[in-house]
Amino acid sequence: MLQIQIGAERAADPDDGLGRTVLGWRPGMSEDDAWHAGRGVWKFNADRALSQDEVQIINTEGTVLAVARITGISKHGDRYALEGDLLRGDPRVGRPTPSPHLSRNPVTYI
């Protein structure tokens, strides 16, 4: 499983590769918003990411915000964004992740 940790909500760069105006996490955000905020744009090993079945988007407190099935990636310069199917209503959402994010990097493989 791939795990992506997102920090507090902030303004996105004007040249955001996914056309977002904000990035990050805020209390009460929907699974769709968490997926949109967390699926990219990151530096990661594309082959390794594609070998994973699922991705968890978590906040810095370790709460699962969204879970998606990985279907592909898109390239944005030297970075990537995940493509996938959001698993709406997954029972892991809203709960602490069973796999604490120990990496200093936002993207880790579990």
CORTA-V259939 format. One record per residue. N is the residue number from 0. SS is DSSP state (hx for helix, st for strand, lp for the rest). PHI is phi as a letter, one per 20 degrees, with the letter a starting at -180 (999 if undefined). D_FIRST is the distance of its C-alpha to the first C-alpha in Angstrom with 2 decimals. Layout:
BEGIN
n: (N,N)
ss: (SS,SS)
phi: (PHI,PHI)
d_first: (D_FIRST,D_FIRST)
END
This chain:
BEGIN
n: (0,1,2,3,4,5,6,7,8,9,10,11,12,13,14,15,16,17,18,19,20,21,22,23,24,25,26,27,28,29,30,31,32,33,34,35,36,37,38,39,40,41,42,43,44,45,46,47,48,49,50,51,52,53,54,55,56,57,58,59,60,61,62,63,64,65,66,67,68,69,70,71,72,73,74,75,76,77,78,79,80,81,82,83,84,85,86,87,88,89,90,91,92,93,94,95,96,97,98,99,100,101,102,103,104,105,106,107,108,109)
ss: (lp,st,st,st,st,st,lp,st,lp,st,st,lp,lp,lp,lp,lp,lp,lp,lp,lp,lp,st,st,lp,st,lp,lp,lp,lp,lp,hx,hx,hx,hx,hx,hx,hx,hx,lp,st,st,st,lp,lp,lp,hx,hx,hx,hx,hx,lp,lp,lp,st,st,st,st,st,st,lp,lp,lp,st,st,st,st,st,st,st,st,st,st,st,st,st,st,lp,lp,st,st,st,st,st,st,st,st,lp,lp,lp,lp,lp,lp,lp,lp,lp,st,lp,lp,lp,lp,lp,lp,lp,lp,lp,lp,st,st,st,lp)
phi: (999,e,c,c,d,d,e,f,f,b,f,e,f,g,e,g,f,d,m,e,d,c,c,n,d,b,g,n,f,f,f,f,f,f,f,f,f,d,f,a,d,c,e,b,f,g,f,f,f,f,e,e,e,c,c,d,e,c,e,f,e,n,e,f,e,a,c,c,e,f,d,r,c,c,e,c,m,e,c,c,c,e,d,a,d,f,e,g,m,g,f,f,f,n,d,f,f,f,c,g,e,e,e,f,e,f,d,b,d,d)
d_first: (0.00,3.78,6.45,10.00,13.03,16.23,19.70,22.88,24.18,26.38,28.11,26.37,28.15,30.66,29.10,25.55,24.05,22.87,26.20,25.06,27.72,25.57,22.21,20.43,20.51,23.58,24.37,24.64,22.64,21.41,17.92,19.20,20.38,17.19,15.28,18.24,18.33,14.75,13.71,15.89,17.84,16.04,16.53,13.58,13.51,13.65,13.27,10.17,8.59,10.13,8.87,5.30,6.20,5.24,5.74,7.52,10.85,12.65,16.17,17.73,18.73,15.23,15.68,13.10,14.91,13.03,10.18,10.22,9.68,9.60,13.06,14.09,14.99,18.40,20.22,22.20,24.32,22.32,19.25,16.77,15.64,12.94,14.53,13.29,14.47,14.36,14.01,17.14,18.08,14.81,16.00,13.36,15.01,17.74,16.68,15.57,11.93,11.90,9.98,12.52,12.01,14.25,14.28,17.25,15.43,13.85,10.75,8.63,5.91,5.15)
END
